Amino acid sequence: MSEQLTPVEIFNRSAEEGRRRLDQGNLELVATGFVAGFTIVFGLIAMAVVEGLTGPVAGQASELFGAMAFGVGVVFLVIGRAELFNENFLDPIAAAFVSEEGGMPRKIARLWLWTIIFNFIGGGLMVLVISVEGTLPTGAPDVLKQHAEHLAESGNWASFMRSIIGGALVALLSFLVIASRDATGRIVLAYIVGVLLALGPFEHVIVSVLHLFSGWTHGAAITGGDVARVAAIALVGNLIGGVGLVTLSHAAQAKGK
């Protein structure tokens, strides 16, 4: 069995991956963000279908089954090398820590901005596809509607704390994926993190906004103010959890060596 990578080796590999992401051309950046947006909607679809099918017989346990189904969407993201906004916390910042070239903040801002925009565009288009009546099995639209309304009604402080956890989980996944030596390990890690995100549920700015949008298309009482509030809270919380808790901690760990 091969030895595990040290924290410094993982951080350096993260920096290499970060440089690759920062150096993407415009078309590649648009494509990866777009693909990630509609890919994560498959996780929402799986969750809604499974929870809708098991709800009548499993009761509250159907939420567990739905979370287990959602994890598949995160696996698709990791194995397909598509990039959600929060996945771009650890690797690009690691690249900035080890790089001596200038303009890194500008490159990171470009990566984050383009990714979040095209995550929303790609995911939004897929949500419109599943909004057509009869596209999803009976019960799934009601699940999407109920989850969206619950998210919109959540208290600000609770949403903020869940967003910190969500950001930390996704950034931690980036670190663990680099640490993993094979595809099987990456699949297992991605699945576990996906299930944990859905079980909370812990807010992720892209997933949360797409969740609200999917609920609205199925009749949920969601307003533009709800979307803006949830997005703002999730964005700030994700940044604190992903950058503040995970990325900077691993940077300090690597520098300390």
Kinemage of the C-alpha trace (Angstrom):
@kinemage 1
@onewidth
@group {chain A} dominant
@subgroup {mainchain}
@vectorlist {calphas} color= white
{ca met a 1} P 0.000 0.000 0.000
{ca ser a 2} L 1.386 3.413 -0.932
{ca glu a 3} L 2.113 5.924 1.783
{ca gln a 4} L -0.304 8.737 2.374
{ca leu a 5} L 0.589 12.183 1.130
{ca thr a 6} L 1.765 14.656 3.734
{ca pro a 7} L -0.209 17.886 4.303
{ca val a 8} L 2.543 19.832 2.497
{ca glu a 9} L 2.391 17.508 -0.515
{ca ile a 10} L -1.401 17.795 -0.639
{ca phe a 11} L -1.209 21.578 -0.415
{ca asn a 12} L 1.376 21.749 -3.196
{ca arg a 13} L -0.759 19.538 -5.412
{ca ser a 14} L -3.724 21.763 -4.631
{ca ala a 15} L -1.618 24.728 -5.760
{ca glu a 16} L -0.853 22.953 -9.049
{ca glu a 17} L -4.556 22.324 -9.606
{ca gly a 18} L -5.256 25.929 -8.649
{ca arg a 19} L -2.835 27.216 -11.276
{ca arg a 20} L -4.581 25.074 -13.880
{ca arg a 21} L -7.939 26.535 -12.933
{ca leu a 22} L -6.651 30.099 -12.853
{ca asp a 23} L -5.045 29.721 -16.288
{ca gln a 24} L -8.193 28.457 -18.009
{ca gly a 25} L -9.204 30.279 -21.160
{ca asn a 26} L -12.546 32.032 -21.312
{ca leu a 27} L -14.309 29.265 -23.242
{ca glu a 28} L -13.049 26.517 -20.918
{ca leu a 29} L -14.018 28.548 -17.867
{ca val a 30} L -17.514 29.174 -19.208
{ca ala a 31} L -17.971 25.520 -20.163
{ca thr a 32} L -16.833 24.061 -16.830
{ca gly a 33} L -19.027 26.469 -14.875
{ca phe a 34} L -22.023 25.790 -17.108
{ca val a 35} L -21.593 22.012 -16.891
{ca ala a 36} L -21.288 22.125 -13.105
{ca gly a 37} L -24.493 24.137 -12.839
{ca phe a 38} L -26.686 21.663 -14.643
{ca thr a 39} L -24.824 18.645 -13.234
{ca ile a 40} L -25.643 19.496 -9.613
{ca val a 41} L -29.322 19.733 -10.575
{ca phe a 42} L -29.189 15.976 -11.203
{ca gly a 43} L -28.539 15.653 -7.476
{ca leu a 44} L -31.646 17.732 -6.729
{ca ile a 45} L -33.644 15.605 -9.158
{ca ala a 46} L -32.437 12.370 -7.554
{ca met a 47} L -33.234 13.671 -4.083
{ca ala a 48} L -36.735 14.813 -5.066
{ca val a 49} L -37.587 11.585 -6.924
{ca val a 50} L -36.356 9.269 -4.164
{ca glu a 51} L -37.925 11.301 -1.364
{ca gly a 52} L -41.183 11.556 -3.291
{ca leu a 53} L -41.313 7.815 -3.922
{ca thr a 54} L -40.406 6.763 -0.379
{ca gly a 55} L -42.353 9.440 1.500
{ca pro a 56} L -45.721 7.611 1.554
{ca val a 57} L -44.191 4.491 3.117
{ca ala a 58} L -41.053 5.686 4.924
{ca gly a 59} L -42.295 8.925 6.471
{ca gln a 60} L -39.545 11.171 7.795
{ca ala a 61} L -36.921 8.569 6.881
{ca ser a 62} L -37.558 9.508 3.256
{ca glu a 63} L -35.430 12.619 3.873
{ca leu a 64} L -32.480 10.335 4.648
{ca phe a 65} L -33.063 8.399 1.435
{ca gly a 66} L -33.299 11.656 -0.485
{ca ala a 67} L -30.000 12.880 0.963
{ca met a 68} L -28.385 9.601 -0.005
{ca ala a 69} L -29.609 10.108 -3.554
{ca phe a 70} L -28.351 13.710 -3.697
{ca gly a 71} L -24.792 12.518 -3.095
{ca val a 72} L -24.708 11.134 -6.621
{ca gly a 73} L -24.780 14.674 -8.018
{ca val a 74} L -21.570 15.598 -6.159
{ca val a 75} L -19.916 12.440 -7.484
{ca phe a 76} L -20.800 13.536 -11.032
{ca leu a 77} L -19.176 16.909 -10.345
{ca val a 78} L -15.921 15.532 -8.970
{ca ile a 79} L -15.410 12.747 -11.476
{ca gly a 80} L -16.490 14.943 -14.391
{ca arg a 81} L -14.111 17.721 -13.205
{ca ala a 82} L -16.852 20.316 -13.411
{ca glu a 83} L -16.493 23.187 -10.956
{ca leu a 84} L -19.009 24.668 -8.569
{ca phe a 85} L -18.205 28.074 -7.124
{ca asn a 86} L -17.217 26.795 -3.676
{ca glu a 87} L -14.870 24.191 -5.120
{ca asn a 88} L -12.662 27.059 -6.250
{ca phe a 89} L -11.717 28.155 -2.739
{ca leu a 90} L -8.844 25.884 -1.713
{ca asp a 91} L -6.928 25.245 -4.942
{ca pro a 92} L -6.684 28.794 -6.387
{ca ile a 93} L -5.838 30.294 -3.005
{ca ala a 94} L -3.196 27.607 -2.499
{ca ala a 95} L -1.749 28.649 -5.867
{ca ala a 96} L -1.686 32.269 -4.721
{ca phe a 97} L 0.162 31.281 -1.537
{ca val a 98} L 3.008 29.556 -3.393
{ca ser a 99} L 3.161 31.812 -6.460
{ca glu a 100} L 5.450 34.794 -6.782
{ca glu a 101} L 3.735 36.228 -9.846
{ca gly a 102} L 1.553 39.294 -9.599
{ca gly a 103} L -2.123 39.661 -10.372
{ca met a 104} L -3.267 36.585 -8.436
{ca pro a 105} L -6.193 38.374 -6.710
{ca arg a 106} L -7.439 39.497 -10.126
{ca lys a 107} L -7.173 35.949 -11.483
{ca ile a 108} L -9.029 34.527 -8.489
{ca ala a 109} L -11.774 37.166 -8.807
{ca arg a 110} L -12.149 36.323 -12.520
{ca leu a 111} L -12.393 32.598 -11.756
{ca trp a 112} L -14.947 33.073 -8.985
{ca leu a 113} L -17.099 35.540 -10.926
{ca trp a 114} L -17.289 33.549 -14.138
{ca thr a 115} L -17.867 30.295 -12.272
{ca ile a 116} L -20.750 31.553 -10.152
{ca ile a 117} L -22.436 33.248 -13.127
{ca phe a 118} L -22.324 30.180 -15.346
{ca asn a 119} L -23.175 27.820 -12.489
{ca phe a 120} L -26.428 29.766 -12.194
{ca ile a 121} L -27.014 29.835 -15.946
{ca gly a 122} L -26.385 26.121 -16.465
{ca gly a 123} L -28.349 25.116 -13.388
{ca gly a 124} L -31.173 27.532 -14.157
{ca leu a 125} L -31.656 26.087 -17.634
{ca met a 126} L -31.852 22.551 -16.247
{ca val a 127} L -34.370 23.695 -13.623
{ca leu a 128} L -36.521 25.108 -16.432
{ca val a 129} L -36.334 21.736 -18.201
{ca ile a 130} L -37.638 19.837 -15.163
{ca ser a 131} L -40.287 22.488 -14.491
{ca val a 132} L -42.426 21.233 -17.369
{ca glu a 133} L -45.405 19.358 -15.959
{ca gly a 134} L -44.994 15.603 -16.194
{ca thr a 135} L -41.202 15.665 -16.527
{ca leu a 136} L -40.641 14.451 -12.964
{ca pro a 137} L -42.474 11.510 -11.345
{ca thr a 138} L -45.469 12.133 -9.098
{ca gly a 139} L -44.377 13.428 -5.713
{ca ala a 140} L -41.035 14.887 -6.804
{ca pro a 141} L -42.377 18.400 -7.617
{ca asp a 142} L -43.997 18.582 -4.174
{ca val a 143} L -40.680 17.679 -2.536
{ca leu a 144} L -38.885 20.458 -4.422
{ca lys a 145} L -41.622 22.901 -3.445
{ca gln a 146} L -41.553 21.937 0.245
{ca his a 147} L -37.760 22.079 0.501
{ca ala a 148} L -37.667 25.494 -1.176
{ca glu a 149} L -40.289 26.937 1.149
{ca his a 150} L -38.484 25.533 4.185
{ca leu a 151} L -35.232 27.107 2.984
{ca ala a 152} L -36.914 30.471 2.375
{ca glu a 153} L -38.504 30.427 5.846
{ca ser a 154} L -35.293 29.591 7.723
{ca gly a 155} L -34.003 32.144 10.210
{ca asn a 156} L -31.053 34.253 9.078
{ca trp a 157} L -28.669 33.164 11.833
{ca ala a 158} L -29.432 29.483 11.376
{ca ser a 159} L -28.947 29.802 7.613
{ca phe a 160} L -25.683 31.644 8.174
{ca met a 161} L -24.287 28.942 10.462
{ca arg a 162} L -25.378 26.198 8.081
{ca ser a 163} L -23.682 28.106 5.251
{ca ile a 164} L -20.410 28.159 7.162
{ca ile a 165} L -20.627 24.387 7.525
{ca gly a 166} L -21.565 23.986 3.857
{ca gly a 167} L -18.607 26.069 2.705
{ca ala a 168} L -16.242 24.147 4.969
{ca leu a 169} L -17.511 20.787 3.714
{ca val a 170} L -17.040 21.629 0.039
{ca ala a 171} L -13.589 23.150 0.576
{ca leu a 172} L -12.611 20.134 2.658
{ca leu a 173} L -13.745 17.904 -0.195
{ca ser a 174} L -11.299 19.679 -2.527
{ca phe a 175} L -8.469 18.910 -0.089
{ca leu a 176} L -9.516 15.290 0.347
{ca val a 177} L -9.885 14.716 -3.406
{ca ile a 178} L -6.284 15.847 -3.907
{ca ala a 179} L -5.207 13.572 -1.049
{ca ser a 180} L -6.935 10.560 -2.594
{ca arg a 181} L -4.750 8.381 -4.820
{ca asp a 182} L -7.467 6.755 -6.937
{ca ala a 183} L -10.869 7.328 -8.529
{ca thr a 184} L -12.644 4.990 -6.113
{ca gly a 185} L -11.518 7.051 -3.156
{ca arg a 186} L -12.600 10.283 -4.826
{ca ile a 187} L -16.023 8.814 -5.593
{ca val a 188} L -16.540 7.706 -1.986
{ca leu a 189} L -15.409 11.061 -0.594
{ca ala a 190} L -17.601 13.044 -2.994
{ca tyr a 191} L -20.602 10.886 -2.168
{ca ile a 192} L -20.144 11.229 1.598
{ca val a 193} L -19.824 15.012 1.398
{ca gly a 194} L -22.872 15.208 -0.882
{ca val a 195} L -24.963 13.200 1.568
{ca leu a 196} L -23.812 15.338 4.500
{ca leu a 197} L -24.662 18.545 2.620
{ca ala a 198} L -28.181 17.330 1.934
{ca leu a 199} L -28.723 15.856 5.392
{ca gly a 200} L -28.140 19.158 7.177
{ca pro a 201} L -29.268 20.590 4.952
{ca phe a 202} L -26.190 22.813 4.839
{ca glu a 203} L -26.421 25.784 2.520
{ca his a 204} L -24.272 26.059 -0.581
{ca val a 205} L -24.896 29.269 -2.490
{ca ile a 206} L -25.320 27.600 -5.904
{ca val a 207} L -27.372 24.639 -4.691
{ca ser a 208} L -29.524 26.802 -2.410
{ca val a 209} L -30.433 29.309 -5.125
{ca leu a 210} L -31.167 26.539 -7.631
{ca his a 211} L -33.246 24.813 -4.967
{ca leu a 212} L -35.312 27.970 -4.476
{ca phe a 213} L -35.704 28.400 -8.223
{ca ser a 214} L -36.803 24.788 -8.704
{ca gly a 215} L -39.357 25.152 -5.902
{ca trp a 216} L -40.655 28.413 -7.393
{ca thr a 217} L -41.163 26.776 -10.793
{ca his a 218} L -43.328 24.169 -9.050
{ca gly a 219} L -45.506 26.657 -7.216
{ca ala a 220} L -43.594 27.468 -4.025
{ca ala a 221} L -44.326 30.845 -2.436
{ca ile a 222} L -40.840 32.207 -3.123
{ca thr a 223} L -40.096 35.888 -3.770
{ca gly a 224} L -37.110 37.621 -5.297
{ca gly a 225} L -36.314 38.954 -1.842
{ca asp a 226} L -36.129 35.401 -0.503
{ca val a 227} L -33.659 34.446 -3.226
{ca ala a 228} L -31.487 37.520 -2.660
{ca arg a 229} L -31.450 37.012 1.128
{ca val a 230} L -30.599 33.310 0.969
{ca ala a 231} L -27.947 33.908 -1.711
{ca ala a 232} L -26.260 36.692 0.265
{ca ile a 233} L -26.228 34.729 3.510
{ca ala a 234} L -24.991 31.557 1.825
{ca leu a 235} L -22.273 33.416 -0.082
{ca val a 236} L -20.831 35.067 3.017
{ca gly a 237} L -21.148 31.914 5.122
{ca asn a 238} L -19.559 29.758 2.419
{ca leu a 239} L -16.627 32.162 2.149
{ca ile a 240} L -16.078 32.108 5.906
{ca gly a 241} L -16.320 28.330 6.107
{ca gly a 242} L -14.474 27.507 2.906
{ca val a 243} L -11.766 30.149 2.951
{ca gly a 244} L -11.544 31.115 6.606
{ca leu a 245} L -11.880 27.730 8.296
{ca val a 246} L -10.524 25.235 5.775
{ca thr a 247} L -8.295 26.933 3.206
{ca leu a 248} L -6.363 29.212 5.546
{ca ser a 249} L -6.004 26.424 8.111
{ca his a 250} L -4.442 24.092 5.534
{ca ala a 251} L -2.251 26.940 4.258
{ca ala a 252} L -0.983 27.526 7.789
{ca gln a 253} L -0.443 23.798 8.225
{ca ala a 254} L 1.634 23.615 5.046
{ca lys a 255} L 3.618 26.772 5.819
{ca gly a 256} L 4.298 25.505 9.326
{ca lys a 257} L 6.188 22.562 7.858
